[in-house]
């Protein structure tokens, strides 16, 4: 009769779907943090920045202070807390499987902080409201006023629903241990937050794409070329956040006992910030495209320039191109 040899180590549970997923998510989030730093530097050093309105600069400053200055401490602190928590669970609590469910030196709650969650959720809300403002401006000459109001009302409502559900998700998530059945409150909060985020991304992407596509007949050849680029850019940037939200929702529904969905969440809010900065930094490229396709001797239209009051033949196409130029920005050689 065989017996278990004395001193044989206790078999540990697999942590690939719990700590492994969070470790991969935090590693990729660190890469996105580096991209945020680069994009912030590009925005600050861009010639286009000095022509932005005070409201835009204020928004950038708020997101910058959250996503770069404070988060250079806060986000780095969050990364350190994540790695420190994993170290305690994997090293300090090595051969102590109970630490995953009941605590140990690291209860699992030290992996995240309330401050980090609030800052991340607030940043997502501000970026989503910026997307709504962008859709409102670009749809001015292509969609009926009532349709625009309906789209913005739905989008803003989804943005605040997403914000509130993420707040609830953070509160319920702090009470949840790695091992164990998810509480009904956590499940409902996660489903609502992910679903509202997906719905917001889809609606704003479709509204922006439809607005730009319908404006192709209003603009000139140079503006039509920029519109095509804007459509592709809008779809590509919003696809990232949409796929991350879908991935988080699917993994939560399919693997509710794991924390793979947490890895998607770590990437989601950094992807929103990168999308916001990418939109701002792409204006120089689009400005060059408009100048490149302009007619010889044709001057670039300055920012927020009003149509000439003496030109009675001003058309909707000219008004649209003026608003498009204002959104893209003036060239470095034009002066207001």
N, C-alpha and C positions, 0 to 999 in steps of 0.2 A: 504494500500500500504506500503510494507516494505521498509525500508531505511537502508543504511549501517550505523552501529553505529559509532559515532564519535570516533576517536582515534584508529580505527581498523588498525593493522599493514598491511603494503603493502605486498602482496604475492611475495616471492622471487623466482627467477628461480632456477631450480635444477642445482647443480654443480657437481653431481656425475661423469659425463663423462668428466669433465674438470679439476677442481681442485682436485676432489677425485682421479682421475686416476694418476695425478702427485704426489699426497701425497702418494699413495700406492707405486708408482715407486721409489720415493725418500726414502721411508722407507726400501724397499728391497735393494736399492742401498747402503744404509748404512750398511746392513748386509754383502753385498759383499765386501764393503770396509774393514770390519773387517777380512774377509777371506783373502784379499790381504795382510793385515798386518801380519797375521799368516804365510802365504806362503812365504812372504819376509823374515821373521825371520827364517823359516826352511831352505831357500836357503842360507842365510848368515852363518848359523851355521852348514851347511852340510860339511862333509869331501870331498865330490865330487867337491865342488866349487873351491878349490885350484888347481884342475887339469884342469879347463876350460881355453880355449885360451883367449888371451887378447881381441880379437874381441868379443867373447861371453861376457866377463866381461864388456866390454865397452857398449854393447847393454843392458845388465842388469842394468848397472849404469844409462844409459840414461832413461830407463823405470822406474827404481827405483826412480830416482830423480823426474820424472814426476808423477809417480803413487803413490809414497809413501812420499817422503820428501816434494816436492813442493805441491803435492796434499794433503798431510796431512794438509797443510794450504789451498791449493787451493780447494781440494775436500771438506774439512770440511767447507770452506768458501762458496762453492757452495751449500752445504746442508743447511747452515745457511741462505743464500740468498733465497733458495727455501722456507724454513719454514717462514722466515721473510715476504716474499712476500705473502704467503698464510695467514699469520696472518693479514697483512694489508687488504687483500681482504675479509677475513672472519670476522674479528673483527673490524678493523678500518672503513672499508667500509660496515659494516653490514647494511642491509636495504637500500643499494645503488646499485641496479642492474646495473646502468649505468657504474659503475667502471669496469665491465668486458669488456665492449666494447669501452669505450671512455677514460678510465684511472682512474681518481680519484687520491687519494694520491699514490696509486700504479698502474702504468699504465699496469702492467703485464710484462713489459720489464725487471723489476728488478728481475724477477725470475731466470734469467740466466745471465751469463756474457760472453763476447767475449773470454776472456782468458780461461775460463773453456772449451768452445767449441773447441778452437784451440788445447789445450793440449789433450783433449779426442780424437780428430780426428787424431792428430799426433801419439798418442800412438797406435791407431788401425792400422795405416799404418805400423808402425815399427813391430808390432806383425805379420801382414799379410806377410810382407817381410821375417820375420823369418820363417814362415810356408813354403814359397816358397823355401828358402834355405834348409829347412829340407827335403822337397820332392826331391830336386835336389840331395842331398847326398844319400838318401835311395834308389833312383831309379838308381844309378850308375851301378849296376850289374844285373838289371832286365829289363830295358827298353832301347830301341835303342836311340842313341844320338839325332837323329832328333826328335823323339817323346818327349824326355825330354826337348829339346829346345822349342818345340811347347807348351808343357804344362806350362813351366815356363814363356814363353812370354805371353801367355793368362792370366795366374794367376797374373803376375806383372801388366799387363795392367788393369785388373779388380781392382787390389788394388789401383792403382793411379786414376782410374775412380771413385772408391768408395770415395777416399779422396777428389777429386775435387767436386763431387756431394754433399758431406757432408759440404764442405765449402760454396757452394751455398745455401744449405739447412739452414745453420746457418744464413747467411746474410738475406735470405728471411724470415726466421722464426722470426727474431727480429722485422720485420716490421708487423708481424701478431698479431692481438689481439685474445683473447680467444673466443669471440663471433663474428661471422661473417663468410662469405664465404671465403674459402681459395683461395689465388691468384693462377693463372695458373703457375707462376714460382715456387711457393712452391710445387705445386702438381707434376710438372715434376721433380724437384730436389729430392723430397722424393721417387718417383717411381724409379728413376735411382739409388739412393743411396741404397735403400733396395734391388733392383733386382741385382745390381752388388755385393753386399755383399753376397746374397744367392748364386749367381753363383760362386763366389770365394770359399765359404765354400764347396760347392758340388764338384767342380773340384779338389780342393786340397785334400779333403777327399777321393775321388775316386782314384786319382793318388797315394796317399800314401798307400791306402789299396791294390790297384793292385800291386804296387811295392813290398810291403811286402809279399803278397800272392805268387807272382811268385818266390820270393827268398826262399820259404820253401824247395824247392828241392835242393838248393845250400848249405844250412847250415847243421849243425849237429843237434842231438836231442835237445841239450840244447838251441841252437839258435832258432830252430823251436818253442820251447815252449815260448821263449821271443817274437818271431814274432807274435804269436797268441795274446799274451797280448797286444802288441803294436797296433795290428789291432783293438782290442776291445777298447783300450784306445783312439785311434785316432778318431774312430767313435763317442764314447761317448762325448768327449770334444768338437768336432766340431758340434755335434747335438745341443748343448746349444745355440751357437751363430746363427746357422741356424734357429732354431725355434724362437728365438727372432726376427730375421730379418723378417721371414715369418709373425710372429704375428704383428709386426709393420706395414708391408705392407698391410696385410688383414684388420686390424682395420682402417687404413687410408682410404682404398677403400670403406669399408662398412660403417664406421662412420666418414666421413670427417669433420663433424662439431664439433667433440669432440677432446680431446687431449689424448685419450687412447694410441695412437701411441707414444706420448712423454714419457709415462711411460716405454715402451719397449726400447726406446733409452737410457734412464737413466741406464738401466741394461746392454745394449749391450756392451759398451766399457769396463765396469768393468768385464764382462764375458770374453772378449778377454784377458785382463790382467791376469785373474785367470787361463785361459787355458794355457797361456804362462808359468806362474810360475808352474803350475801343471806338465807340460812337463819336466821342469828342475828338479823339486823335485822328480819326479817318477824314475829318473835314479838310485838312490840308491836301490830302490826296484827291478828294473830290473837287476841291477848288482848282487844282492843277488840271484836272480833266476838263472842267468847264472852260478854263482859259485856253487849253490846247485846242478845243473844238470851236472856239469863238472865231468869228470872221476877222480878217485882217483889219486893223484899225478900230475894231469894236472895243469899247471900254467895258471893264467889269463893273457891275452894278454894286455900289457900296452897301454895307449892312443897313437893313431896315430903311432903305431909301424909298420914299413915297413916289408913286407915279407922277409924272409932270402934270401940273394942273392945266398947262396950256395945250396939252396933247389930247384933243377930244377923241382921237382914234385909238386910245389905249384899250386893249382887248384883255379878255380873261387870261389868255396865254401869257401876255406880258406881265400881268399881275402875278400869275403863278410862278413865272421865271424869277420875278423879283423876290418872292417869298422863298423860292428854292435857293437863290443866291444868298439871301439873308441867313438861311439855315446852314448852308455850306460854309459861308464866310467869304470875305473879300480877298482878293489877291494881295500879296505883299507890296505890290507897286501902286495900288489904288489908295487914294486918300479921301476921307469923308469930307 
